[in-house]
Amino acid sequence: MKSRSVTVTTWATWLGLFTATTLLLTRLSDAPEVRVAHGVLVYLVLIIGASRQGGRALSLVMVTLGYFAVDWFYVPPRRTLFSAQGLDWFVLIGFVLTGMLISELFAHLQRAAQIARDRTAEVERLSAERLQLERDAATVRVLREADRLKNALIDSIAHDLRSPVATLALVSDPAAGISPEPALQRVQEETQRLGEFLSTLQRFASESGGTPLRTEPHDAHDIIRTAVRTAEAHLRGHTVRTPDVMPGPLVECDHTLTVHALSNLLQNAARYSPKDAAVDVLVESGTTDVHIIVADRGPGIPADEVNRLFSALRRTRKSGSTTRDASQSHDDDLDVRLGMGLAIARTFAHAQRGTLNYRPRTGGGSEFVLRLPRAPITLHSPRTAVS
């Protein structure tokens, strides 16, 4: 409706200009110095303006009206139509052809301008859609990362609760030969440790959307000792060599998450180490961070599986057999759980602004390096773990 109103206004404007110009030239057309070229020039100017603003239809109307006006007022004998003689016909024909050419040129220019505007609008639309897609992709990545952390929490509940449950089963087993008083003490310790673990998981779940965990300074050797006791049931039959000097370097971490990450690494080492080979836990202290290293003398990790090492996917077996007996099924389940344990350990390390990496051990075996920030030296004492 608006476009039609503009068209009517444009036609009225240019037809009004044509009428006013014609009335003005009527008074001047009888002057002896006025020539046909003067009228042709004036009406060509009107045709150009009408073609530019009104389009082909208005332009052709202006050409027709201009032809009659020039023939009537300027071509002798004046005040007559279709009575031109000699070269005056060429003037009139040239006027018409020029007017029509101008009309076509402006029509093409208007179509080209409209195409350019349409393409510009399309480019802007596509650019806006691309930006929206990029924002959506970024949102998806954030949600995927948050979902990965949540899944790690769920997996860790199922995986890491095995350690305290196994310890409770050990101390309650009469065959273990543990007297009632130490057994009760261990039950209390494991119950307290389990409560701390669940509390930390709850805090981790509520803060993993972007807020870092609240960390505190803790003695690295004390954390190692607690982790060894937590994984004691899985380390039966293995010798674990740990630093025996107290105190150790201070690390800035969440005590419960770090203990469970180390416990997972110790379980992994016990699973793949020979019974007669010790599992070593080493500490390397730097100026800005502390490395806690769990080293074993197992078979190591094939080069083609290192990239998938911290994924909670089952590691590929080298056996060519297509059948599985009960022991193979049990071993496969252990592979899945231990692969999950490494993934959880790395997730907990990242949540504390740390890292967890693998490297082959000199002389054979594996080393898992847990790097955590070194705590600044303060007057406050580090938290004491339950032991």
Secondary structure as GFF3:
##gff-version 3
##sequence-region A 1 387
A	DSSP	alpha_helix	2	28	.	.	.	ID=ss1
A	DSSP	alpha_helix	36	54	.	.	.	ID=ss2
A	DSSP	alpha_helix	56	73	.	.	.	ID=ss3
A	DSSP	alpha_helix	87	160	.	.	.	ID=ss4
A	DSSP	alpha_helix	162	171	.	.	.	ID=ss5
A	DSSP	three_ten_helix	174	176	.	.	.	ID=ss6
A	DSSP	alpha_helix	180	207	.	.	.	ID=ss7
A	DSSP	beta_strand	216	219	.	.	.	ID=ss8
A	DSSP	alpha_helix	220	230	.	.	.	ID=ss9
A	DSSP	three_ten_helix	232	235	.	.	.	ID=ss10
A	DSSP	beta_strand	240	241	.	.	.	ID=ss11
A	DSSP	beta_strand	250	253	.	.	.	ID=ss12
A	DSSP	alpha_helix	255	272	.	.	.	ID=ss13
A	DSSP	beta_strand	279	285	.	.	.	ID=ss14
A	DSSP	beta_strand	289	296	.	.	.	ID=ss15
A	DSSP	three_ten_helix	303	308	.	.	.	ID=ss16
A	DSSP	alpha_helix	326	351	.	.	.	ID=ss17
A	DSSP	beta_strand	355	360	.	.	.	ID=ss18
A	DSSP	beta_strand	366	373	.	.	.	ID=ss19
###
